[in-house]
Amino acid sequence: MQKTTAKANTERLYKDVEFLTELKPSRNFENLVSLNKAADYIKSEMEKCGNKTEEQTWTAKGNEYRNIILQYAPEKSKRLIIGAHYDVCCDQPGADDNASAVAGLLETARMIFNEKPDLSYGIDFVAYSLEEPPFFASHEMGSFVHAKSLHESNTEVLGMVCYEMIGYFSDEKDVQQYPAEELKSFYPETADFIIVAGIQRFKDFSENFYKKMKKDSKIDVQLINQLDAGDLVGMSDQRNYWHFNYPALMINDTSFMRNKNYHTPNDTIDTLDFDKMTEVINSSYRAIINLSEF
């Protein structure tokens, strides 16, 4: 297992979330000015890493939307995809959903380009638009557009890691909920963990990522593999990579199973735990640079 001294920067994570949550009007699909300001910010921060970004555009409901892509080691034929969506649902700041994950995506890219790990695969960092309704589960999702492009170009994909809501934690009683009573006996009672979520078809990928992420982690890391994309584990961008038969997983704080601010105006920056977010990225980073051992 590759050793690393790389550490996520908590202040940078906060700054990224702050920028995205302060955009007015909210960065939903109807507010193209705000969506493009978010995309431009992501593009600028990615390019500070040292490589030029690519843009992937498509049309939905008569408007043009953008994925922003940064490649590490573009000469490598095998690719690991790390993605997060930057749009929000309705009129809300979207701190946890999904500014937290975009901040995590940017910080992971900074760590990779700063440390320059010698990997047998390259990494594509992708920021997606149109994950949220009314486009969720449609072919107009930015992640579907991206996954389809990989399929059409016969790209060799090692796997996909989706950051989705990684910033809300609580040690208060009864905050953490579960969709089924039997899960309570397998998972923690308090909402102070992060979960690696996958499906049975690609359980080798999610189980191995989980083992690497959990090792030496300063945050509790849990794992769940459900039957298929129709379950709760399919409620983000990783679902579209499964569609094209690529291994994929989601790093998630269990979303509305603990965060009552989900898809409301109360999803604000002050509700996030940036120290725990930092440890989520530190732990994810160690897994990301050790995938060659899977």
C-alpha positions in Angstrom: 0.0 0.0 0.0 1.4 3.4 -1.0 2.2 5.6 1.9 1.3 9.3 1.7 1.8 12.4 3.8 -0.9 14.3 1.8 -3.6 16.0 3.9 -6.7 17.8 2.9 -6.9 21.5 3.7 -9.9 22.3 5.8 -9.8 26.0 5.0 -9.9 25.4 1.2 -12.8 23.0 1.7 -14.7 25.8 3.5 -13.8 28.4 0.9 -15.1 26.2 -1.9 -18.4 25.5 -0.1 -18.7 29.2 0.8 -18.4 30.3 -2.8 -21.0 27.8 -4.1 -23.6 28.4 -1.4 -23.4 32.2 -1.7 -24.3 32.2 -5.4 -27.7 33.9 -6.0 -30.0 32.9 -7.4 -29.6 29.2 -6.5 -27.5 27.2 -8.9 -30.4 25.1 -10.2 -31.1 24.2 -13.8 -33.3 27.3 -14.4 -30.6 29.7 -13.2 -28.0 29.4 -16.0 -26.0 32.5 -14.8 -25.4 30.9 -11.4 -24.8 27.5 -12.8 -22.2 28.9 -15.2 -20.5 30.9 -12.3 -20.2 27.6 -10.4 -18.8 25.9 -13.5 -16.3 28.7 -14.1 -15.2 28.6 -10.5 -14.6 24.8 -10.6 -12.8 25.2 -13.9 -10.5 27.9 -12.5 -9.7 25.9 -9.3 -9.0 22.8 -11.3 -6.7 24.6 -13.7 -4.7 25.9 -10.7 -3.6 22.3 -10.3 -1.5 22.7 -13.5 -3.5 21.1 -16.4 -6.0 22.5 -18.7 -9.6 21.4 -18.3 -12.0 20.0 -20.9 -15.7 20.9 -21.2 -18.4 18.6 -22.2 -21.6 20.3 -23.3 -25.1 19.1 -24.2 -28.6 20.6 -24.5 -31.5 20.0 -22.2 -34.9 21.8 -22.4 -33.3 24.1 -24.9 -30.4 25.2 -22.8 -26.7 24.3 -22.8 -25.1 22.7 -19.8 -21.5 21.8 -18.9 -19.4 19.1 -17.4 -15.9 20.3 -16.3 -13.2 17.6 -16.6 -9.6 17.7 -15.4 -7.3 14.8 -16.3 -4.3 13.5 -14.2 -1.9 11.4 -16.2 -3.8 11.7 -19.4 -1.4 9.4 -21.2 -2.6 6.4 -19.2 -5.2 4.3 -21.0 -7.0 3.0 -17.9 -9.0 5.7 -16.1 -10.5 6.2 -12.6 -13.4 8.6 -12.6 -14.0 10.8 -9.5 -17.1 12.9 -9.8 -19.5 15.2 -8.1 -22.5 17.3 -9.2 -22.6 21.0 -8.7 -26.3 21.8 -9.4 -28.9 22.1 -6.6 -32.6 21.2 -6.3 -35.0 24.1 -6.3 -34.1 27.3 -4.4 -31.6 26.5 -1.7 -27.8 27.0 -1.0 -27.1 23.3 -1.2 -24.2 23.1 1.3 -24.3 19.4 1.9 -26.1 18.6 -1.4 -23.8 19.1 -3.1 -21.2 21.8 -2.4 -19.6 19.6 0.2 -18.8 17.0 -2.5 -17.6 19.5 -5.1 -15.2 20.9 -2.5 -14.1 17.3 -1.8 -13.6 16.8 -5.6 -11.5 19.9 -5.9 -9.4 19.1 -2.8 -8.7 15.6 -4.0 -7.5 16.9 -7.3 -5.2 19.4 -5.5 -3.8 16.6 -3.4 -3.2 14.4 -6.4 -1.5 17.0 -8.5 0.6 18.2 -5.5 1.8 14.8 -4.5 2.0 13.3 -8.1 1.6 9.7 -7.1 3.0 7.1 -9.6 -0.1 5.2 -10.6 -0.8 2.5 -13.2 -4.0 4.4 -14.1 -5.0 8.0 -14.8 -7.7 10.0 -13.0 -10.5 12.0 -14.5 -12.0 14.6 -12.1 -15.5 15.4 -13.4 -17.9 18.1 -12.1 -21.4 17.4 -13.4 -24.5 19.5 -14.0 -28.1 18.3 -14.0 -28.0 15.6 -11.3 -31.1 17.0 -9.6 -34.8 16.9 -10.7 -36.3 17.2 -13.2 -33.3 15.5 -14.9 -32.5 12.8 -12.3 -32.6 9.2 -13.8 -32.8 10.6 -17.3 -30.2 10.6 -20.1 -29.8 14.3 -19.7 -27.9 13.9 -16.4 -24.4 15.2 -16.8 -23.0 11.9 -15.5 -25.0 10.0 -18.1 -23.5 12.2 -20.8 -20.0 11.5 -19.5 -20.4 7.8 -18.9 -21.9 7.4 -22.4 -18.9 9.2 -23.9 -16.5 6.8 -22.2 -18.5 3.8 -23.5 -18.6 5.2 -27.1 -14.8 5.9 -27.0 -14.1 2.4 -25.7 -12.2 3.9 -22.7 -10.9 1.4 -20.2 -12.5 2.4 -16.9 -11.1 1.1 -13.7 -14.1 2.4 -11.8 -16.0 5.5 -10.7 -16.1 7.2 -7.3 -19.0 9.5 -6.7 -18.8 12.1 -3.9 -22.4 12.9 -2.8 -23.2 14.8 0.4 -20.1 14.3 2.6 -20.4 17.1 5.1 -23.3 16.5 7.6 -22.5 14.7 10.9 -24.1 14.6 14.4 -23.5 12.7 17.6 -27.0 13.5 18.9 -29.4 10.6 19.6 -32.0 9.6 17.0 -30.6 11.7 14.2 -29.5 8.7 12.2 -32.3 6.9 10.5 -32.4 3.8 8.4 -34.8 2.6 5.6 -35.3 -0.8 7.3 -35.3 -1.7 10.9 -32.9 -4.6 10.5 -30.1 -2.3 9.4 -30.0 -0.7 12.9 -28.3 -3.8 14.2 -25.6 -3.6 11.6 -24.8 0.1 11.5 -24.0 2.8 14.0 -26.7 4.5 16.1 -25.1 8.0 15.7 -24.7 10.0 12.6 -20.9 10.3 12.8 -19.8 7.9 10.1 -19.3 8.0 6.3 -20.5 5.2 4.0 -19.2 3.5 0.9 -22.3 2.5 -1.1 -22.4 0.1 -4.0 -24.3 -2.7 -5.6 -23.8 -6.4 -5.5 -22.8 -6.6 -9.2 -19.7 -4.5 -8.5 -19.1 -5.5 -4.8 -15.5 -6.3 -5.4 -14.8 -2.7 -6.3 -16.7 -1.2 -3.4 -15.4 -3.7 -0.9 -11.8 -3.1 -1.9 -12.2 0.6 -1.9 -13.8 0.4 1.5 -10.9 -1.6 2.9 -8.4 0.9 1.7 -10.5 3.8 2.9 -11.1 2.4 6.3 -7.4 1.6 7.0 -5.9 4.2 9.4 -9.0 6.4 9.0 -9.8 9.0 11.6 -13.5 8.7 10.8 -15.7 5.7 11.0 -16.1 4.2 7.5 -19.0 1.8 6.8 -20.0 -0.2 3.7 -23.3 -1.2 2.1 -23.9 -3.1 -1.1 -27.5 -3.3 -2.2 -29.1 -5.3 -4.9 -29.3 -2.8 -7.8 -29.5 0.8 -8.8 -33.1 1.0 -7.9 -32.2 1.0 -4.2 -31.2 4.0 -2.2 -27.6 3.5 -3.1 -28.5 4.5 -6.7 -29.6 8.0 -5.9 -26.7 9.9 -7.5 -24.3 10.0 -10.5 -22.7 6.5 -10.0 -26.0 5.0 -11.3 -25.1 6.1 -14.8 -21.7 4.2 -14.8 -23.5 1.1 -13.7 -25.7 1.5 -16.8 -22.7 1.2 -19.0 -21.3 -1.7 -16.9 -18.6 0.2 -15.2 -17.8 -0.4 -11.5 -18.9 2.5 -9.4 -19.6 3.5 -5.8 -20.8 6.5 -3.8 -19.2 8.1 -0.8 -22.1 9.5 1.2 -23.2 10.7 4.7 -26.5 8.9 4.2 -28.2 12.0 2.9 -31.9 12.5 4.1 -31.4 9.4 6.4 -29.7 11.9 8.8 -29.8 15.4 7.3 -33.2 17.0 7.8 -32.0 20.0 5.8 -32.0 17.9 2.6 -33.5 19.9 -0.4 -34.5 22.8 1.9 -33.3 26.4 2.3 -31.7 25.2 5.6 -29.0 23.3 3.8 -26.4 26.0 4.8 -22.7 26.0 5.4 -23.0 26.4 9.1 -24.6 23.0 9.4 -21.5 21.2 8.1 -18.7 19.6 10.0 -15.6 20.6 8.1 -13.2 18.6 10.4 -15.0 15.4 9.6 -15.3 16.4 5.9 -11.5 16.8 5.9 -11.1 13.2 7.2 -13.5 11.9 4.6 -11.2 13.3 1.9 -8.0 12.1 3.6 -9.4 8.6 3.8 -10.8 8.6 0.3 -7.4 9.9 -1.0 -5.6 6.9 0.5 -8.0 4.5 -1.3 -7.8 6.4 -4.6 -4.0 6.1 -4.8 -4.0 2.4 -3.9 -6.5 1.1 -6.4 -3.7 -0.6 -8.3 -3.5 -3.2 -5.6 -7.2 -4.3 -6.1 
